[in-house]
Structure formats: structure tokens, C-alpha cells
């Protein structure tokens, strides 16, 4: 499984040769394409060849571009890379509404459970209150427990004056981390043959990654916990720094639990999507395996 995550902040020229990514800066670096999971290009002076873009897509590597605020705003991912693309697409199109609602219920229940766990791991009040909301999530979350939990959760984590959409360092860090996870999940969905624009709950016609926006939900608390522990107390008014972004980019190498086993977030995403294949094949939401939040630690095995 690809395990390397490349983060480019300085001027560079990217090309490929003999199935290696060539990065030319003051020095030249070569990395096997088969080892690369994601690439973030933050510097707008980076030059990349069309051949390299094609090879990156061929190997299923998620390539991110960034905007003027250095936040991810674009994603290149592979298309029609699965050997049974039509079979998977037909399964995706044949999902019943009750099945989709049960999958969404599981996603939101795990999201809220991870939010409660985040509060507990950050020594914040409210873990019990948020945790009690998990069982109240009905099929399709028709009573919008997710929204109620989020209102309490962010206030417990950052205080009553915190505004989620405010343009500050904490929100910028969370948005940066969410964007990275969203792209990585989209990459995995494409690799398994899913069409990411067809979502379960998200149905925005202008959004090419509705399905990724569905499956990111239980992972959000991982970003929240990292940001609280590394940005809230240590930002020092400097805004989102390159060190913050590198740390968030390295989130794929932190551990989570899935199906009773510990693995990197990178592997956890793959395992989740693979379990979704099984769930959709059987039209049974019980087959879906989702991530559980644990204290931040680096994975040494993947």
C-alpha cells in the first residue's frame, strides 16, 4: 500500500522517469511512484509535466493544489482505475434509500462518538453529554442530532465564544486538515471503483466529491483533536504556519482503531472503503467498519 506523503513548499520541477517521481530543486530527489499516496503542491511556482500528471493519475496518487491562503483547493485523482468499474457503479446506483439512510446513521453515530472521545482525550467537559447523543441518531438522522451535537461539541472544545466559520488560525487549520482527508478518501473511493459525485446524504450538483464528504464525517474529530493540541495553545498569533501544515499532512500516519485493530489513518481509510464494498454488495450496513479515535500516536508498521 502507498504510504509516502509528499509536501512541496519551495520552487520545484516535477517529472517522471522509470516509474519514479523526479523532484528537482537545489538537489534532485527520486521517489518510487508506487510508494506515494498523496502530493500537496503549495508553491505556485512549481512546474509539473503533463506526463507526470498522467503517471500520478495512473498510480492513483491524490495530487492537491493550494489557493492564495495556502489551503487545498484542487484535487487530481484517478478516473476509471478499477477493473470492474461498471459493476461497482451499478451497485452504487442500485443502493436503496433505506440502505443509504442506515449507512448515514452509522457514519453520524461514529462521528458523534469520536467527538465525545475527542473531548475526553483533551480533558474537556461535555464528553458524557455528547456521547449520550449517539443512540439518539435515527436512520438518516432525520431529527438532525448531528447538528445539535456539533453546536455543543465546539463550545466544549474551544469555549462559548468560538465561531466555527470565523477566519482565524484554528478554523484555518481544521479546514486544511479536512481538505486533506477529503481528498485522500476521494482517492480511495475512486480506487475501489466508486463515482465520488454520487453521495449518500450530500447531493450538491456542483460537488464532485459528495461521497467523500459523507465518509469524512467520522474522521473529523481526528483533525479537531490534533488542532486543539497543536494550534490552539501554540499558534502564538502567527497564523497557520508551515509546521502546522506539515503536522496536519502527517495525520495520515497517526493511528486509529478500525474493526478492533490499530492502523494508520491511511490504512484505516482503505479498510473503511473496502468494508463499504462488502456492505453495498450485501445491502447490509452492518458490514461497514468505521474509525475510532484514540490518543495521537505515529504508526510504525505501515
C-alpha positions as a Markdown table, in Angstrom:
| # | Residue | x | y | z |
|---|---|---|---|---|
| 1 | Unk | 0.0 | 0.0 | 0.0 |
| 2 | Unk | 1.3 | 3.5 | -0.8 |
| 3 | Unk | 2.5 | 5.2 | 2.4 |
| 4 | Unk | 4.5 | 8.3 | 1.5 |
| 5 | Unk | 3.0 | 11.8 | 1.5 |
| 6 | Unk | 4.9 | 14.5 | -0.4 |
| 7 | Unk | 4.6 | 18.1 | 0.7 |
| 8 | Unk | 6.2 | 20.7 | -1.7 |
| 9 | Unk | 6.6 | 24.3 | -0.4 |
| 10 | Unk | 9.6 | 25.6 | -2.4 |
| 11 | Unk | 10.2 | 26.1 | -6.1 |
| 12 | Unk | 10.5 | 22.8 | -7.9 |
| 13 | Unk | 10.1 | 20.9 | -11.2 |
| 14 | Unk | 8.3 | 17.6 | -11.2 |
| 15 | Unk | 8.6 | 14.9 | -13.8 |
| 16 | Unk | 8.7 | 11.1 | -14.0 |
| 17 | Unk | 11.1 | 8.6 | -15.3 |
| 18 | Unk | 11.2 | 4.8 | -15.0 |
| 19 | Unk | 8.1 | 4.9 | -12.7 |
| 20 | Unk | 9.9 | 7.3 | -10.3 |
| 21 | Unk | 8.8 | 10.8 | -9.4 |
| 22 | Unk | 11.6 | 13.3 | -10.0 |
| 23 | Unk | 11.6 | 16.4 | -7.8 |
| 24 | Unk | 14.2 | 18.9 | -9.0 |
| 25 | Unk | 15.1 | 21.7 | -6.6 |
| 26 | Unk | 18.6 | 22.7 | -5.5 |
| 27 | Unk | 19.1 | 19.0 | -5.3 |
| 28 | Unk | 17.3 | 16.2 | -7.2 |
| 29 | Unk | 15.1 | 13.6 | -5.4 |
| 30 | Unk | 13.6 | 10.4 | -6.8 |
| 31 | Unk | 10.7 | 8.6 | -5.2 |
| 32 | Unk | 9.0 | 5.4 | -6.5 |
| 33 | Unk | 5.5 | 6.2 | -7.7 |
| 34 | Unk | 4.2 | 3.0 | -6.1 |
| 35 | Unk | 5.2 | 4.3 | -2.7 |
| 36 | Unk | 3.3 | 7.6 | -2.9 |
| 37 | Unk | -0.2 | 8.1 | -1.6 |
| 38 | Unk | -0.6 | 11.9 | -1.8 |
| 39 | Unk | 1.2 | 15.0 | -3.1 |
| 40 | Unk | 0.5 | 18.6 | -1.9 |
| 41 | Unk | 1.8 | 21.4 | -4.1 |
| 42 | Unk | 1.7 | 24.6 | -2.1 |
| 43 | Unk | 4.1 | 26.8 | -4.1 |
| 44 | Unk | 2.6 | 28.2 | -7.2 |
| 45 | Unk | 5.9 | 28.3 | -8.9 |
| 46 | Unk | 6.1 | 24.5 | -9.1 |
| 47 | Unk | 6.2 | 23.2 | -12.6 |
| 48 | Unk | 4.9 | 19.7 | -13.4 |
| 49 | Unk | 4.9 | 17.9 | -16.7 |
| 50 | Unk | 1.8 | 16.5 | -18.4 |
| 51 | Unk | 3.5 | 13.1 | -18.4 |
| 52 | Unk | 3.9 | 13.3 | -14.7 |
| 53 | Unk | 0.3 | 14.3 | -14.2 |
| 54 | Unk | -0.7 | 11.2 | -16.3 |
| 55 | Unk | 1.5 | 8.9 | -14.3 |
| 56 | Unk | 0.3 | 10.3 | -11.0 |
| 57 | Unk | -3.3 | 9.5 | -12.0 |
| 58 | Unk | -2.2 | 6.1 | -13.3 |
| 59 | Unk | -0.8 | 5.2 | -9.9 |
| 60 | Unk | -3.9 | 6.5 | -8.1 |
| 61 | Unk | -1.9 | 9.3 | -6.3 |
| 62 | Unk | -4.0 | 12.1 | -4.9 |
| 63 | Unk | -2.5 | 15.5 | -6.0 |
| 64 | Unk | -3.6 | 18.6 | -4.2 |
| 65 | Unk | -3.2 | 22.2 | -5.3 |
| 66 | Unk | -3.5 | 25.2 | -2.9 |
| 67 | Unk | -5.0 | 28.7 | -3.1 |
| 68 | Unk | -3.6 | 32.1 | -2.2 |
| 69 | Unk | -4.1 | 31.3 | 1.5 |
| 70 | Unk | -2.1 | 28.0 | 1.1 |
| 71 | Unk | -5.2 | 25.9 | 1.7 |
| 72 | Unk | -6.0 | 22.9 | -0.6 |
| 73 | Unk | -8.5 | 24.0 | -3.3 |
| 74 | Unk | -8.0 | 21.4 | -6.0 |
| 75 | Unk | -7.6 | 17.6 | -6.4 |
| 76 | Unk | -6.4 | 15.4 | -9.2 |
| 77 | Unk | -7.4 | 11.8 | -8.7 |
| 78 | Unk | -7.5 | 8.7 | -11.0 |
| 79 | Unk | -10.5 | 8.0 | -13.2 |
| 80 | Unk | -11.8 | 4.6 | -14.2 |
| 81 | Unk | -8.9 | 2.9 | -12.5 |
| 82 | Unk | -10.9 | -0.1 | -11.2 |
| 83 | Unk | -11.1 | -3.3 | -13.2 |
| 84 | Unk | -14.8 | -3.7 | -12.6 |
| 85 | Unk | -15.8 | 0.0 | -12.7 |
| 86 | Unk | -19.3 | -0.7 | -14.2 |
| 87 | Unk | -20.1 | -3.4 | -11.7 |
| 88 | Unk | -19.3 | -1.1 | -8.8 |
| 89 | Unk | -21.1 | 1.8 | -10.4 |
| 90 | Unk | -24.2 | -0.4 | -10.9 |
| 91 | Unk | -24.1 | -1.4 | -7.2 |
| 92 | Unk | -23.7 | 2.2 | -6.2 |
| 93 | Unk | -26.7 | 3.3 | -8.4 |
| 94 | Unk | -28.8 | 0.4 | -7.0 |
| 95 | Unk | -28.5 | 1.4 | -3.4 |
| 96 | Unk | -31.9 | 1.6 | -1.8 |
| 97 | Unk | -33.0 | 4.7 | 0.2 |
| 98 | Unk | -33.3 | 2.7 | 3.5 |
| 99 | Unk | -29.8 | 1.3 | 3.0 |
| 100 | Unk | -28.4 | 4.8 | 2.4 |
| 101 | Unk | -30.1 | 6.1 | 5.5 |
| 102 | Unk | -28.7 | 3.3 | 7.6 |
| 103 | Unk | -25.2 | 3.9 | 6.3 |
| 104 | Unk | -25.6 | 7.6 | 7.1 |
| 105 | Unk | -26.9 | 6.8 | 10.6 |
| 106 | Unk | -23.7 | 4.7 | 11.2 |
| 107 | Unk | -21.5 | 7.5 | 9.9 |
| 108 | Unk | -23.1 | 10.1 | 12.1 |
| 109 | Unk | -23.2 | 7.9 | 15.2 |
| 110 | Unk | -19.5 | 7.2 | 14.8 |
| 111 | Unk | -18.8 | 10.9 | 14.2 |
| 112 | Unk | -20.5 | 11.9 | 17.4 |
| 113 | Unk | -18.9 | 9.1 | 19.3 |
| 114 | Unk | -15.5 | 10.3 | 18.1 |
| 115 | Unk | -16.4 | 13.9 | 19.1 |
| 116 | Unk | -17.1 | 12.7 | 22.6 |
| 117 | Unk | -13.8 | 10.8 | 22.7 |
| 118 | Unk | -12.0 | 13.9 | 21.5 |
| 119 | Unk | -13.4 | 15.9 | 24.4 |
| 120 | Unk | -12.4 | 13.2 | 26.8 |
| 121 | Unk | -8.8 | 12.9 | 25.4 |
| 122 | Unk | -8.5 | 16.7 | 25.5 |
| 123 | Unk | -9.6 | 16.8 | 29.2 |
| 124 | Unk | -12.7 | 18.8 | 28.3 |
| 125 | Unk | -16.2 | 18.7 | 29.8 |
| 126 | Unk | -19.1 | 17.5 | 27.8 |
| 127 | Unk | -17.9 | 14.1 | 26.7 |
| 128 | Unk | -20.8 | 12.4 | 28.5 |
| 129 | Unk | -23.4 | 14.8 | 27.1 |
| 130 | Unk | -22.1 | 14.3 | 23.6 |
| 131 | Unk | -21.8 | 10.6 | 24.0 |
| 132 | Unk | -25.4 | 10.3 | 25.1 |
| 133 | Unk | -26.5 | 11.7 | 21.8 |
| 134 | Unk | -25.1 | 8.7 | 19.8 |
| 135 | Unk | -28.0 | 6.4 | 20.5 |
| 136 | Unk | -30.5 | 9.2 | 19.6 |
| 137 | Unk | -29.4 | 9.3 | 15.9 |
| 138 | Unk | -32.1 | 7.7 | 13.9 |
| 139 | Unk | -32.0 | 6.2 | 10.4 |
| 140 | Unk | -31.0 | 9.1 | 8.1 |
| 141 | Unk | -30.5 | 11.3 | 11.1 |
| 142 | Unk | -34.0 | 12.7 | 10.4 |
| 143 | Unk | -34.0 | 14.7 | 13.7 |
| 144 | Unk | -30.7 | 16.3 | 13.0 |
| 145 | Unk | -28.8 | 15.1 | 16.0 |
| 146 | Unk | -25.5 | 15.8 | 14.2 |
| 147 | Unk | -26.2 | 19.5 | 14.1 |
| 148 | Unk | -27.2 | 19.6 | 17.8 |
| 149 | Unk | -24.1 | 17.7 | 18.8 |
| 150 | Unk | -21.8 | 20.0 | 16.8 |
| 151 | Unk | -23.1 | 23.1 | 18.5 |
| 152 | Unk | -22.3 | 21.7 | 21.9 |
| 153 | Unk | -19.1 | 20.0 | 20.9 |
| 154 | Unk | -17.2 | 23.0 | 19.5 |
| 155 | Unk | -18.2 | 25.1 | 22.5 |
| 156 | Unk | -16.9 | 22.5 | 24.9 |
| 157 | Unk | -13.7 | 22.1 | 22.9 |
| 158 | Unk | -12.9 | 25.8 | 22.3 |
| 159 | Unk | -15.2 | 27.8 | 24.6 |
| 160 | Unk | -18.6 | 29.5 | 24.2 |
| 161 | Unk | -17.2 | 32.4 | 22.1 |
| 162 | Unk | -15.8 | 30.1 | 19.4 |
| 163 | Unk | -17.4 | 30.6 | 15.9 |
| 164 | Unk | -16.8 | 27.7 | 13.5 |
| 165 | Unk | -16.8 | 29.8 | 10.3 |
| 166 | Unk | -14.6 | 32.6 | 11.7 |
| 167 | Unk | -11.4 | 33.3 | 9.6 |
| 168 | Unk | -8.8 | 32.5 | 12.3 |
| 169 | Unk | -5.9 | 30.2 | 12.8 |
| 170 | Unk | -7.9 | 27.4 | 14.4 |
| 171 | Unk | -10.6 | 27.3 | 11.8 |
| 172 | Unk | -7.9 | 27.5 | 9.0 |
| 173 | Unk | -6.1 | 24.6 | 10.5 |
| 174 | Unk | -9.3 | 22.5 | 10.7 |
| 175 | Unk | -10.2 | 23.4 | 7.1 |
| 176 | Unk | -6.8 | 22.5 | 5.9 |
| 177 | Unk | -6.9 | 19.1 | 7.7 |
| 178 | Unk | -10.4 | 18.4 | 6.5 |
| 179 | Unk | -9.5 | 19.2 | 2.9 |
| 180 | Unk | -6.5 | 16.7 | 3.0 |
| 181 | Unk | -8.7 | 14.0 | 4.5 |
| 182 | Unk | -11.5 | 14.6 | 1.9 |
| 183 | Unk | -9.0 | 14.2 | -0.9 |
| 184 | Unk | -7.5 | 11.1 | 0.5 |
| 185 | Unk | -10.9 | 9.5 | 1.0 |
| 186 | Unk | -11.9 | 10.5 | -2.6 |
| 187 | Unk | -8.8 | 8.8 | -3.9 |
| 188 | Unk | -9.6 | 5.6 | -2.1 |
| 189 | Unk | -13.3 | 5.7 | -3.3 |
| 190 | Unk | -12.1 | 6.1 | -6.9 |
| 191 | Unk | -9.5 | 3.3 | -6.5 |
| 192 | Unk | -12.3 | 0.9 | -5.4 |
| 193 | Unk | -14.4 | 1.9 | -8.4 |
| 194 | Unk | -16.9 | 4.3 | -6.9 |
| 195 | Unk | -18.1 | 7.5 | -8.5 |
| 196 | Unk | -17.5 | 10.1 | -5.8 |
| 197 | Unk | -20.0 | 12.6 | -7.0 |
| 198 | Unk | -22.9 | 10.2 | -6.1 |
| 199 | Unk | -23.3 | 10.7 | -2.3 |
| 200 | Unk | -25.5 | 9.1 | 0.3 |
| 201 | Unk | -26.5 | 12.3 | 2.2 |
| 202 | Unk | -24.6 | 15.0 | 0.3 |
| 203 | Unk | -26.2 | 15.7 | -3.1 |
| 204 | Unk | -24.8 | 19.0 | -4.3 |
| 205 | Unk | -24.8 | 19.1 | -8.1 |
| 206 | Unk | -21.7 | 21.3 | -8.1 |
| 207 | Unk | -19.8 | 18.9 | -5.8 |
| 208 | Unk | -17.7 | 16.2 | -7.4 |
| 209 | Unk | -16.9 | 14.6 | -4.1 |
| 210 | Unk | -20.3 | 14.2 | -2.3 |
| 211 | Unk | -19.5 | 10.6 | -1.3 |
| 212 | Unk | -16.1 | 11.6 | 0.2 |
| 213 | Unk | -18.0 | 14.3 | 2.2 |
| 214 | Unk | -20.2 | 11.6 | 3.6 |
| 215 | Unk | -17.3 | 9.3 | 4.6 |
| 216 | Unk | -15.1 | 12.1 | 6.1 |
| 217 | Unk | -17.6 | 12.6 | 9.0 |
| 218 | Unk | -16.2 | 10.1 | 11.5 |
| 219 | Unk | -12.6 | 11.3 | 10.7 |
| 220 | Unk | -13.2 | 15.0 | 11.5 |
| 221 | Unk | -12.6 | 14.6 | 15.3 |
| 222 | Unk | -9.1 | 13.4 | 14.5 |
| 223 | Unk | -8.3 | 16.7 | 12.9 |
| 224 | Unk | -10.1 | 18.6 | 15.7 |
| 225 | Unk | -8.0 | 16.8 | 18.3 |
| 226 | Unk | -4.7 | 17.5 | 16.5 |
| 227 | Unk | -5.6 | 21.2 | 16.0 |
| 228 | Unk | -6.6 | 21.6 | 19.6 |
| 229 | Unk | -3.4 | 20.0 | 20.9 |
| 230 | Unk | -1.0 | 21.7 | 18.4 |
| 231 | Unk | -2.6 | 25.0 | 17.2 |
| 232 | Unk | -4.9 | 26.4 | 19.9 |
| 233 | Unk | -2.2 | 26.6 | 22.5 |
| 234 | Unk | 0.8 | 27.0 | 20.3 |
| 235 | Unk | -0.2 | 29.3 | 17.5 |
| 236 | Unk | 1.2 | 32.4 | 19.2 |
| 237 | Unk | -0.7 | 34.7 | 16.8 |
| 238 | Unk | 1.4 | 33.7 | 13.8 |
| 239 | Unk | -1.4 | 32.2 | 11.8 |
| 240 | Unk | -1.3 | 28.8 | 10.2 |
| 241 | Unk | 2.4 | 28.1 | 9.8 |
| 242 | Unk | 4.3 | 25.6 | 7.6 |
| 243 | Unk | 4.9 | 23.5 | 10.6 |
| 244 | Unk | 1.2 | 23.3 | 11.4 |
| 245 | Unk | 0.5 | 22.2 | 7.8 |
| 246 | Unk | 3.3 | 19.6 | 7.8 |
| 247 | Unk | 1.8 | 18.2 | 11.0 |
| 248 | Unk | -1.6 | 18.1 | 9.6 |
| 249 | Unk | -0.3 | 16.5 | 6.4 |
| 250 | Unk | 1.3 | 13.8 | 8.6 |
| 251 | Unk | -2.0 | 13.0 | 10.1 |
| 252 | Unk | -2.3 | 10.1 | 7.7 |
| 253 | Unk | 0.5 | 8.3 | 9.6 |
| 254 | Unk | -1.3 | 8.7 | 13.0 |
| 255 | Unk | -3.1 | 5.7 | 14.5 |
| 256 | Unk | -6.8 | 4.9 | 14.6 |
| 257 | Unk | -8.8 | 1.9 | 15.5 |
| 258 | Unk | -11.0 | 0.0 | 13.0 |
| 259 | Unk | -12.7 | -3.3 | 13.4 |
| 260 | Unk | -10.8 | -3.8 | 16.7 |
| 261 | Unk | -7.3 | -3.3 | 15.2 |
| 262 | Unk | -4.9 | -0.4 | 15.3 |
| 263 | Unk | -3.5 | 1.0 | 12.0 |
| 264 | Unk | -2.5 | 4.3 | 10.3 |
| 265 | Unk | -5.2 | 6.7 | 9.2 |
| 266 | Unk | -4.1 | 6.0 | 5.7 |
| 267 | Unk | -4.8 | 2.2 | 6.1 |
| 268 | Unk | -8.0 | 3.0 | 8.1 |
| 269 | Unk | -9.4 | 4.9 | 5.2 |
| 270 | Unk | -8.7 | 1.9 | 2.8 |
| 271 | Unk | -10.2 | -0.6 | 5.3 |
| 272 | Unk | -13.3 | 1.6 | 5.7 |
| 273 | Unk | -13.9 | 1.8 | 1.9 |
| 274 | Unk | -13.2 | -1.9 | 1.5 |
| 275 | Unk | -15.9 | -2.6 | 4.1 |
| 276 | Unk | -18.3 | -0.3 | 2.2 |
| 277 | Unk | -17.8 | -2.5 | -0.8 |
| 278 | Unk | -18.8 | -5.5 | 1.3 |
| 279 | Unk | -21.8 | -3.6 | 2.8 |
| 280 | Unk | -23.1 | -2.4 | -0.6 |
| 281 | Unk | -22.6 | -5.9 | -2.1 |
| 282 | Unk | -24.8 | -7.4 | 0.6 |
| 283 | Unk | -27.0 | -4.3 | 1.0 |
| 284 | Unk | -26.3 | -4.6 | 4.8 |
| 285 | Unk | -25.0 | -1.6 | 6.7 |
| 286 | Unk | -23.7 | -3.8 | 9.5 |
| 287 | Unk | -20.7 | -4.7 | 7.3 |
| 288 | Unk | -19.5 | -1.1 | 7.3 |
| 289 | Unk | -16.4 | -0.6 | 9.6 |
| 290 | Unk | -15.6 | 2.9 | 10.8 |
| 291 | Unk | -12.7 | 4.5 | 12.6 |
| 292 | Unk | -12.5 | 5.0 | 16.3 |
| 293 | Unk | -10.5 | 7.9 | 17.8 |
| 294 | Unk | -7.5 | 7.1 | 20.1 |
| 295 | Unk | -4.7 | 9.3 | 21.5 |
| 296 | Unk | -2.4 | 10.7 | 18.9 |
| 297 | Unk | 0.5 | 8.4 | 18.1 |
| 298 | Unk | 2.5 | 7.6 | 15.0 |
| 299 | Unk | 2.1 | 4.3 | 13.3 |
| 300 | Unk | 5.4 | 2.4 | 12.8 |
| 301 | Unk | 4.1 | -0.6 | 10.9 |
| 302 | Unk | 2.5 | 0.6 | 7.6 |
